[in-house]
């Protein structure tokens, strides 16, 4: 290994120390890395100049703004559909029900991905279809986890209409479902967008902790009763959490 490569590897060793340590002193870096003092000094100077590290007024080193810039760039290029699809496929193979992925589009939700190849009875949903945020489990999974001010503004601006026998059109009842969703971590709907269908959904969050999508298990209403509700809810919440983590979300 030539000297330049060795320096790069050692510099990475120093940067890797900050994965588990928010801040480190010069001496702590020497002790943890096992690299000679003179070499650490030179590398720290270089890493500071390139903004990989910054030295505070307390003489402790921290990761620099360059990492934040790179992090935002990478996160901004993540394709939600590509991240979610393997998880959706896994869930579909498990429950044999339709799995839907939606995102917020203004005051509506739009279906951007769906897997239902193993479902015996196909549902009404399709990629590109839109629904209001208040109707259906998947849409309401997004609505329920928006900031309170956004929810209030949205509900004040709409005049809910019925799509099927179970559509919730009373604003006070929509508020109640939102409160319950925040307690349970999931939403459920029965005959809200089409009669005799049901869905259980959970929210997906990005690296900033903002809700950006909803994922649901959906099918014939008879299958969404009693113990199946708890089973499906647990599964969809786990998948939503796994996707969120892939997007950089941390609790």
RODO-515568 format. One record per residue (C-alpha): x negated, y negated, z; residue number from 1. Coordinates in steps of 0.2 Angstrom, whole numbers, plus 5000, padded with zeros to 4 digits. Layout:
<sites>
SITE      u      v      w     n
SITE      X      Y      Z   NUM
...
</sites>
This chain:
<sites>
SITE      u      v      w     n
SITE   5000   5000   5000     1
SITE   4992   4983   4995     2
SITE   4992   4968   5007     3
SITE   5006   4959   4998     4
SITE   5018   4974   5000     5
SITE   5012   4977   5018     6
SITE   5017   4959   5022     7
SITE   5034   4961   5014     8
SITE   5037   4977   5024     9
SITE   5031   4969   5040    10
SITE   5042   4954   5037    11
SITE   5057   4965   5035    12
SITE   5053   4974   5051    13
SITE   5053   4957   5059    14
SITE   5070   4952   5051    15
SITE   5077   4969   5056    16
SITE   5074   4965   5074    17
SITE   5088   4952   5073    18
SITE   5101   4965   5069    19
SITE   5102   4970   5087    20
SITE   5095   4953   5095    21
SITE   5103   4936   5092    22
SITE   5088   4927   5097    23
SITE   5070   4931   5101    24
SITE   5054   4922   5108    25
SITE   5038   4923   5099    26
SITE   5031   4935   5112    27
SITE   5047   4946   5111    28
SITE   5044   4948   5092    29
SITE   5026   4953   5095    30
SITE   5031   4966   5108    31
SITE   5046   4974   5098    32
SITE   5037   4974   5082    33
SITE   5020   4980   5087    34
SITE   5012   4969   5074    35
SITE   4997   4959   5079    36
SITE   5000   4941   5086    37
SITE   4991   4932   5071    38
SITE   5001   4942   5058    39
SITE   5017   4938   5067    40
SITE   5013   4920   5068    41
SITE   5009   4919   5049    42
SITE   5025   4928   5044    43
SITE   5036   4918   5056    44
SITE   5029   4902   5048    45
SITE   5033   4909   5030    46
SITE   5051   4915   5035    47
SITE   5055   4898   5043    48
SITE   5049   4889   5027    49
SITE   5060   4901   5017    50
SITE   5075   4898   5029    51
SITE   5076   4916   5033    52
SITE   5073   4911   5051    53
SITE   5075   4895   5061    54
SITE   5066   4890   5077    55
SITE   5077   4882   5090    56
SITE   5072   4868   5102    57
SITE   5071   4882   5115    58
SITE   5057   4890   5105    59
SITE   5068   4905   5101    60
SITE   5070   4912   5084    61
SITE   5086   4915   5075    62
SITE   5092   4921   5058    63
SITE   5093   4906   5047    64
SITE   5106   4898   5036    65
SITE   5100   4907   5020    66
SITE   5108   4923   5027    67
SITE   5124   4914   5029    68
SITE   5124   4908   5011    69
SITE   5119   4926   5005    70
SITE   5133   4933   5016    71
SITE   5146   4922   5010    72
SITE   5141   4925   4992    73
SITE   5142   4944   4994    74
SITE   5158   4944   5003    75
SITE   5166   4932   4990    76
SITE   5162   4945   4977    77
SITE   5169   4960   4985    78
SITE   5184   4967   4975    79
SITE   5198   4971   4987    80
SITE   5205   4984   4975    81
SITE   5189   4993   4973    82
SITE   5186   4993   4992    83
SITE   5203   4999   4996    84
SITE   5206   5012   4982    85
SITE   5196   5027   4990    86
SITE   5205   5024   5006    87
SITE   5222   5023   4998    88
SITE   5218   5039   4988    89
SITE   5213   5048   5004    90
SITE   5229   5043   5013    91
SITE   5240   5048   4998    92
SITE   5232   5065   4998    93
SITE   5236   5066   5016    94
SITE   5254   5061   5017    95
SITE   5259   5064   4999    96
SITE   5269   5047   5000    97
SITE   5267   5031   4989    98
SITE   5253   5020   4995    99
SITE   5254   5002   4991   100
SITE   5242   4987   4992   101
SITE   5248   4970   4991   102
SITE   5241   4952   4993   103
SITE   5249   4935   4996   104
SITE   5253   4925   4981   105
SITE   5260   4908   4987   106
SITE   5277   4912   4996   107
SITE   5277   4929   4989   108
SITE   5268   4945   4990   109
SITE   5262   4954   4974   110
SITE   5258   4973   4972   111
SITE   5240   4975   4965   112
SITE   5238   4993   4967   113
SITE   5248   5009   4970   114
SITE   5245   5028   4971   115
SITE   5261   5039   4970   116
SITE   5255   5054   4959   117
SITE   5259   5067   4972   118
SITE   5276   5059   4978   119
SITE   5291   5070   4973   120
SITE   5303   5055   4971   121
SITE   5295   5039   4964   122
SITE   5300   5022   4971   123
SITE   5304   5005   4963   124
SITE   5287   4997   4967   125
SITE   5275   4994   4953   126
SITE   5259   4985   4951   127
SITE   5263   4966   4947   128
SITE   5280   4967   4956   129
SITE   5283   4953   4968   130
SITE   5293   4952   4984   131
SITE   5296   4938   4997   132
SITE   5285   4938   5012   133
SITE   5300   4941   5024   134
SITE   5307   4957   5015   135
SITE   5299   4974   5016   136
SITE   5286   4981   5028   137
SITE   5271   4978   5017   138
SITE   5275   4960   5013   139
SITE   5280   4957   5032   140
SITE   5263   4964   5037   141
SITE   5255   4949   5029   142
SITE   5268   4937   5035   143
SITE   5267   4943   5053   144
SITE   5248   4940   5055   145
SITE   5247   4923   5047   146
SITE   5244   4908   5059   147
SITE   5259   4903   5069   148
SITE   5260   4886   5060   149
SITE   5261   4894   5043   150
SITE   5274   4906   5048   151
SITE   5285   4892   5055   152
SITE   5283   4881   5039   153
SITE   5287   4896   5028   154
SITE   5303   4901   5037   155
SITE   5309   4883   5038   156
SITE   5307   4882   5019   157
SITE   5316   4898   5014   158
SITE   5334   4903   5012   159
SITE   5333   4922   5014   160
SITE   5343   4932   5002   161
SITE   5348   4951   5002   162
SITE   5340   4963   4991   163
SITE   5347   4979   4998   164
SITE   5358   4985   5013   165
SITE   5344   4983   5026   166
SITE   5337   4966   5020   167
SITE   5334   4955   5036   168
SITE   5341   4938   5031   169
SITE   5343   4930   5049   170
SITE   5328   4920   5053   171
SITE   5329   4924   5071   172
SITE   5328   4942   5067   173
SITE   5314   4939   5056   174
SITE   5305   4931   5070   175
SITE   5308   4946   5081   176
SITE   5301   4958   5069   177
SITE   5285   4947   5068   178
SITE   5283   4947   5087   179
SITE   5286   4966   5087   180
SITE   5273   4968   5073   181
SITE   5260   4959   5083   182
SITE   5263   4970   5097   183
SITE   5263   4986   5087   184
SITE   5250   4982   5074   185
SITE   5261   4988   5060   186
SITE   5278   4984   5052   187
SITE   5292   4995   5047   188
SITE   5307   4993   5035   189
SITE   5322   5003   5030   190
SITE   5332   4999   5014   191
SITE   5326   4981   5013   192
SITE   5321   4980   4995   193
SITE   5330   4995   4988   194
SITE   5343   5006   4997   195
SITE   5338   5023   5005   196
SITE   5319   5018   5005   197
SITE   5307   5015   5019   198
SITE   5290   5009   5022   199
SITE   5277   5007   5036   200
SITE   5263   4994   5033   201
SITE   5248   4987   5042   202
SITE   5238   4971   5039   203
SITE   5221   4970   5031   204
SITE   5209   4956   5037   205
SITE   5193   4948   5029   206
SITE   5177   4944   5037   207
SITE   5184   4928   5044   208
SITE   5198   4937   5053   209
SITE   5211   4931   5041   210
SITE   5225   4942   5035   211
SITE   5223   4944   5016   212
SITE   5233   4960   5011   213
SITE   5245   4973   5017   214
SITE   5244   4992   5014   215
SITE   5259   5003   5016   216
SITE   5265   5021   5016   217
SITE   5282   5021   5007   218
SITE   5295   5034   5002   219
SITE   5313   5040   5004   220
SITE   5321   5033   5020   221
SITE   5325   5051   5027   222
SITE   5306   5054   5029   223
SITE   5304   5039   5040   224
SITE   5313   5044   5056   225
SITE   5308   5050   5074   226
SITE   5290   5057   5075   227
SITE   5286   5053   5057   228
SITE   5286   5034   5061   229
SITE   5272   5036   5074   230
SITE   5262   5048   5063   231
SITE   5263   5036   5048   232
SITE   5260   5021   5058   233
SITE   5244   5028   5066   234
SITE   5237   5033   5049   235
SITE   5241   5017   5040   236
SITE   5234   5007   5054   237
SITE   5218   5017   5053   238
SITE   5216   5015   5035   239
SITE   5220   4996   5036   240
SITE   5206   4994   5049   241
SITE   5194   5004   5039   242
SITE   5197   4993   5024   243
SITE   5195   4978   5034   244
SITE   5179   4983   5041   245
SITE   5172   4986   5023   246
SITE   5177   4968   5020   247
SITE   5166   4962   5034   248
SITE   5180   4961   5048   249
SITE   5175   4965   5066   250
SITE   5187   4964   5081   251
</sites>
